[in-house]
């Protein structure tokens, strides 16, 4: 049996913005949203994967996202039409990440053009 990724869990200091970002921009389906221990949680379905969002715990504050924390570097999505997607993203208020202010082709054999959006917590979201 080959394991497969069931879901990715993201902790966010901007819970409402994160739900809006992934549902409106990426077409994620909000499956469930409910309290969970001392925080809010939401399950989103995007294609064949699920994204689990966690708010900060009640009474606690998360530190700002930065490039100097261990863990995942970015979340990546594949789209059929990058330019069309970016046009739609901009109409919904999304911005390109300041670390990569324009789409580009990475120097990897066979790579296509990519762009990085600014996520709700300042993280990089690759498209």
C-alpha positions in Angstrom: 0.0 0.0 0.0 1.3 3.4 -1.0 0.4 6.2 1.4 -1.1 9.4 0.1 -1.6 12.8 1.6 -5.0 13.0 3.3 -4.8 16.7 4.3 -2.6 19.6 5.1 -3.3 21.6 8.3 -2.6 25.3 8.4 -2.7 27.4 11.5 -3.7 31.0 10.7 -3.9 34.3 12.7 -6.5 35.4 10.1 -9.0 32.6 10.2 -11.9 34.4 8.4 -9.5 35.8 5.7 -8.0 32.3 5.2 -11.4 30.7 4.6 -12.3 33.5 2.2 -8.9 33.2 0.4 -9.1 29.5 -0.2 -12.9 29.3 -1.0 -13.2 32.4 -3.3 -9.8 32.3 -5.0 -9.1 28.5 -5.3 -12.8 27.3 -5.3 -12.4 25.3 -2.1 -15.5 23.8 -0.7 -16.1 24.5 3.0 -17.0 21.1 4.3 -17.3 21.8 8.0 -16.5 24.7 10.4 -16.8 24.3 14.2 -15.1 25.0 17.5 -12.3 22.7 18.3 -10.9 22.7 21.9 -9.8 26.4 22.4 -9.9 27.4 18.7 -11.9 27.4 15.5 -11.3 24.9 12.8 -12.5 24.5 9.2 -12.1 21.7 6.7 -11.9 22.7 3.1 -11.8 20.4 0.1 -9.7 21.5 -2.9 -9.6 18.9 -5.7 -8.5 15.6 -4.2 -7.0 17.0 -1.0 -8.4 18.6 2.1 -7.1 21.6 3.9 -7.6 21.9 7.6 -7.5 25.5 9.0 -6.9 26.3 12.6 -7.3 29.6 14.3 -5.1 30.7 17.2 -6.1 29.3 20.5 -8.4 31.6 22.6 -6.2 34.0 24.6 -3.1 33.3 22.5 -1.5 35.2 19.7 0.5 33.7 16.8 3.8 35.3 15.7 4.0 36.7 12.2 4.9 34.3 9.4 8.4 34.6 8.2 11.1 32.8 6.2 13.0 31.8 9.3 10.6 29.3 10.8 11.0 25.5 10.2 8.3 23.6 8.4 6.6 23.8 5.0 7.9 26.7 2.8 4.8 27.1 0.7 1.5 25.6 -0.5 1.3 25.0 -4.3 -1.7 24.8 -6.6 -1.8 23.8 -10.2 -4.0 25.8 -12.6 -4.6 25.4 -16.4 -4.2 29.1 -17.2 -1.8 31.0 -15.0 -2.5 34.5 -16.6 -6.3 34.0 -16.4 -6.1 32.8 -12.8 -3.9 35.8 -11.8 -6.3 38.2 -13.5 -9.2 36.7 -11.5 -7.1 36.7 -8.3 -6.3 40.4 -8.7 -10.1 41.2 -9.1 -10.7 39.4 -5.8 -8.0 41.5 -4.1 -5.2 39.0 -4.1 -1.6 40.3 -4.5 1.6 38.8 -5.7 4.0 38.0 -2.9 6.7 40.7 -2.5 9.4 38.1 -2.6 8.4 37.3 -6.2 6.5 40.4 -7.6 6.1 38.9 -11.1 5.4 35.5 -12.6 8.5 33.6 -13.7 9.8 30.3 -14.9 12.1 28.6 -12.4 15.4 27.3 -13.6 14.3 23.7 -13.4 14.1 21.4 -16.5 10.5 21.2 -17.7 9.2 23.8 -15.3 6.3 26.0 -16.4 5.6 29.6 -15.4 4.7 30.1 -11.7 3.7 33.0 -9.5 3.5 33.4 -5.7 0.5 35.0 -4.1 0.6 36.7 -0.7 -1.4 34.4 1.6 -3.6 35.6 4.5 -0.7 35.4 7.0 2.0 36.7 4.7 2.9 33.2 3.5 3.8 32.3 -0.1 1.1 30.5 -2.0 2.5 29.1 -5.3 0.4 28.9 -8.4 
